[in-house]
Amino acid sequence: MGIVTALLARRRLEAFVAVAFCVGTWFIVAPHLGRVGLWSAIAIVSFAVLPGTLLLVLIALPLYTARWLLPAVVLLALVALVCSLLGFGLAANFAKLWAAVFAGWAFLALFEKLSWVVLVACVIPLVDIVSVWRGPTHEITTHHFEVYTAVAIAFLVPGGGAAYLGPPDVLFYALFLAAAARWNLRVGWTWFAMTYTYGLTIVIANAADVAGLPALPFLSAAFLAANADLLWAAIRRPEDSSSSSPSSSGDDPAPS
């Protein structure tokens, strides 16, 4: 078992390095490419750049139990700030991404039951809708967009344009993905549903020609839909725990 575990860990690391190289290369090259049409750019970011970048989160998922997550969040936030001030946009962007991912994984440690995750998945869409349409997010994106881009994570398209996800969008993305792993839900399908649902929000936002669209309702719906039967069965059991939830890893489209 030790040899198998070590081999799987090595393959995961190799996969992370390979994907990170491809993603990093794209982020370096994309600003220097010629601009493409609006819908070509939307297709590229929704179905290639966004999934490719978030694939790194799936590959790194075993780290969600690490004890150093909170210090890493603070360190990465400081790195993002310093890099932004020094004009190192690419480094700042990935520091923000991993700060939000690690924050989501650290937040999950506070959850004792799967039902708590489901409750959060039902509540945060309402908060996000209010914030985007009439709350602080609306105020920032409408009147102070530079503040939003300073903290948001960019996903680049040819010519230097970008689609953005706010830190809460990435935080809850990471939290739900780690929850799927902790309670033996469908990790691969959860990643697939949440990732391409985020891509769908980009398509809808541009088709509707709105400045901002609440992303968390789509994220929560994707998480709940991908695991609906398992969530229902787990919540109905009084002993709802990480060790008693059913596993469906064989249904995952992504390798573990």
N, C-alpha and C positions, 0 to 999 in steps of 0.2 A: 504493500500500500504506500509506503514511503517513497519508493521509486516512481510509482504512478503519479502521486501527488506532486513530486518534484518536476516530473515531465510536463504535467498539465500547467504548473506554474510557469515553467520556462516557455512553453508555447504561448501562454497568455501574454507574457512579457514581450516575446518576439512579435506577437500580433499587435500589441500596443505600440511598439517602436515603429513597425511598418506603417500602421494607420497614421500615427503622429507625424511621420515623415511626409506622407502624402498630404495630410491636412495642412501642415506647416508650409509645404511647398506651394500649395494653392493660395494660402493667405499672403505669401510673399509675391507670387506671380500675378495674382488677380488684378491688383491696381494698375499694372502695366499693360494689361490686355485692352484691346479695343472694346468700346461699349457695344452692347447688344440691345435688342428691343426689350421693352418692358416685360412682356410675357415670357420671353426667352430667359431673362434674368430671374424672373419669379420661378420658372421651372428649374433652373440651375440651383438656386438657393434652397428651394423647397424639397427637391428630390435628390440632391447630390451633396451640397455643401453642409446643410443642416444635419442630415443623417450621418454623413461622414464624420463630422465633428462630434456629434453625440454618441457615435459608436465607441469613442474613447471612454465615455462614461460607463458603458456596458462592459467593456473589457476590464476596466479598473474596479468593477463592482465589488470584488472581494475585500477591498479596502474599507468598506463601509463599517466594519467592526473595529477598525484601528482606534487606539486610545489617544493618538496624537492629533485627531481631527480639529479640535478647537484651537490649539496653538497654530496649526497650519492655516486655519481660516484667518486668524489675526495677521500672521506673517504674509500670507498672499494678498490680503487687503492692503497692507503697507507697501508691498512690492508693486501692486497695481497703481497705487497713488504716486509713488516715486517715479515709476516708469512713465506715467501719464505726464507728470511735471517735466520730465526730461525729454519728452517727445518720442519715447519708445512705444508706439501704439500697439504693435503686435504682441510684445511681451505683456503689456498692461491688459490686453484683451484676454489672453489665456490665463493670466493671474486672476482676473475677475471671474472667468469661467470656473476655475477650480476652487476658488474661494466659495462660490455659491454652491457648487457640488458638495464640497466637504461640509459646508454649513447644513445642507439638507441631510446628509448622513449623520452628522452629530445630533441634529434635532430629533432624528428617529430614535435615538437612544432614550429619549424621555417617554416614549410610547410603550406601555406595558401590554396593551392588547391590540389586536388587529381592528377591533371595532372602533378604537380611537382614530385610526388612520381613515377608516370609512367616514367617520363623523367629520374629520377635517376635509375630506374630499367632497362632502356635501355642503360645507360651510364656505370654503374659500371662493367658490364661484360667485356667490352673492357679494362678498366683500370686494372681489376684483371688478365685478360689473359696476358697482357703485363708485369705486375709485376711478375707473377708466372713463365713465360717462359724466360723473359730476364731482368726483373727489380729487385728491392730490395728484393722481396720475394724469387726469385730464388737464389740470392746471399746468403741470410740468411739460407735458408733450405739446400743449397748445401754445404756451407763452414762453417756455424756457426749455426748448428742445435740446439745447446744448448741455443742459444739466442731465437730461435723460441719457444722451449718448455718452456722457462722461462715466456713467455707472453701468450702462447696459452692455451686453455682450453682442458683438457684431459678427455677422456671417456674410462674408464678402462675395460680391458678384463681379464679373469682368468690368473694368473701368473704374473701380473704386467705390461703387455704390454698396449698400449693405442693408440687410434686414437685421432687426434687433430683437433680443429677448431681455427683459428686465431680470435683475437678480432674483426676485421672488419666483419668476417663471422657471428658472433653472433650479432654484432651491427645492421647490415642490416636485419638479421632475425627478431630481435625484432622490428625494425622500420616498416617492411612490415606487421608484424602481428598486430601491433598497428594501422597502417593505415587501415587495413581491419576492425578493430573495429570502428575507428573514422568515416569512410565513409560508414558504414553499408554494407560492403562486406561480403563474405562467410568466417567468422572467422575460423570455424571448418575445412573446406576444405582447407583453406590457411595454417593452422597449419599442417594438414596431408600432403599436397603436399610438403611443404617446408621441413618438418622434414624427410620424407622418401626419398626425393630427395637428401638431404645431406647424408643419408645412401647409396644411389646409388653412390655418388661420391667416397665413401670409397671402394665400390665393384669395380668400374671402375679403380680407381687408382691402386689397387692391381692386377687386371686382366691385366692391361697394364704395370705393373711393373715400374711405374714412381714415382719419389721421391715426387712430389707434383702435385696436380691437381687443377685448378681454381674452387672454389666452388660457387662463386657469380653468374656466368652465369647460373648454375643450379638453384640457389635460385631465381633469377629474373624470369627465365622461369616458375618456379613453381607458383610464386605469380601471374604472368600475366595469366597463363593458368587457374588457379583456379577461376579467376574473370574476364575473358576476356569480356564476354558480358556486365557485369555491368560496367566495366571500360570504354568500348566503349560508352555505353549509357550516363554515367556521364560526360565524357570528351566532348561529343557532345553538352551537355547542357551549355549555357553561364553562368548559375547561379550555376555552379559546386560548391557545398558546402557540409559541413558535414551533414546538416539537410535535403538535398534534394536528396541524393543518395538512390537508392532502397535498400531494405533489403531482405536478403535471409537467415536469421538465421534459418529458418525451415529446410534448406538443410544441416545444419552442422552435422557432425558425432559426434562431441564432445559436452558434455553438457555445457550450459552457466551458 
